[in-house]
Amino acid sequence: MTQPEPNERLTTVLDYIKSKEKLRHEHDQKDKKPAAYCIYIVQCKEFVKIGLTNNVEKRISEMMTGNPFPVKLLKSVHSLNPYEDERRLHARLYRYHHQGEWYKIPKRMLNKLLLLDEASLSIEPSRPVPRSYLYRHKRH
C-alpha cells in the first residue's frame, strides 16, 4: 500500500476539518431562532417587576426559585426595541422604584400600566425623569 504524498494528506485533513466546521455551523444556525423579546410585568405581593425576556415562562420560573411568595404574570407585550422600551418604562415609574427592577406602584397607576400594548410602549415619559435616575439605571 502506498502512502499519500504529504500535500495530499494535508489537503485531505484540511477538507475534513472544513466539512466538520461547515456541519457545525449549519447545526448552530438551525438551532438559532430569532429571539422575540417581550416586556413583562409580574407581581409578587405588593411589588411589581418590569423586565424583558425572550421566554416569559422560564423567567417566571427562575423568579419563583427560592422565593416563598407566588409570582403572578400580569402582562407581557412583544417589543421590537426591548431594551429601550424597558428603560422608558422604568423611567416612567421612577417615583415608585423600590429596588432593582421592582416597584411599589399604586393600584390606579398599575391599571394604566396594564393597558400597555406594542404601540404605546415607545411613548416618552410624561414628566421629566431626574438625570440621577437615568445614569444610575443605564445599561452597559
Secondary structure, 3 states (H helix, E strand, C coil): CCCCCHHHHHHHHHHHHHHHHHHHHHHHHHHCCCCCCEEEEEEECCEEEEEEECCHHHHHHHHHCCCCCCCEEEEEEECCCHHHHHHHHHHHCHHHEEECCEECCCHHHHHHHCCCCCCCCCCCCCCCCCHHHHHHCCCC
